[in-house]
Amino acid sequence: MTEPKPKEQYNVKESDVQAACVELLETIGFEVLATSQDRAMRRHVKGLTDLIAWRHNVTLFIECKRPGGKLRKSQKEFRDRMLPHIGLNLHWWLIDDVETLTHVLQLYNLL
């Protein structure tokens, strides 16, 4: 179980979390597609994650939220469609700060 985040972190915007995640992923060699920038794509795939990142044989679907942010119904449905296919090379993660992303990347030996 994780410790509650300090209240000041709730002032962080989702776009700040996303930008920090993109910067980290690109720094360690991932190609990153920020789908939140493409409204047409998001209309065609309801609930699509904010980021899709890939490197070598690993693909990451990352939904970014501000600390305390919740998934929308369409995002939960997309996650539920993805989860049966998750494995060594395909991951779906909900990230609310770059420290969490760093920790998860370390756990999967991707950092």
Secondary structure by P-SEA (a helix, b strand, c coil): cccccccccccccaaaaaaaaaaaaaaaccccccccccaaaaaaccccccbbbbcccbbbbbbbbcccccccaaaaaaaaaacccccccbbbbbbccaaaaaaaaaaaccc
